[in-house]
Amino acid sequence: MLRVKDVDYQGNYKLALTFSDGVHKVVDLEPHLKGEVFGPLRDKEQFIQYALTPVTIEWANGADFAPEYLYEIGTPV
């Protein structure tokens, strides 16, 4: 099972992620912050309120992305 093992905020809705397979990717989440759950994260004060869970990252409002989705949309570094 793919997991997010580390996360670092890069600014402008970008996160540097390390996955359980050792791959490092940068994910730009700005285009994905839409709708009732993710839309509020366009407020950068809310966006930076994330935490690493045993599987992925989750925001204070309960929003999260599947690690497989983050892996798919990320750019290798």
Stockholm file with secondary structure:
# STOCKHOLM 1.0

chainA/1-77         MLRVKDVDYQGNYKLALTFSDGVHKVVDLEPHLKGEVFGPLRDKEQFIQYALTPVTIEWANGADFAPEYLYEIGTPV
#=GR chainA/1-77 SS CCCEEEEEEEETTEEEEEETTSCEEEEECGGGCCHHHHGGGGSHHHHTCEEECSSSEEETTSCBCCHHHHHHHCEEC
#=GC SS_cons        CCCEEEEEEEETTEEEEEETTSCEEEEECGGGCCHHHHGGGGSHHHHTCEEECSSSEEETTSCBCCHHHHHHHCEEC
//
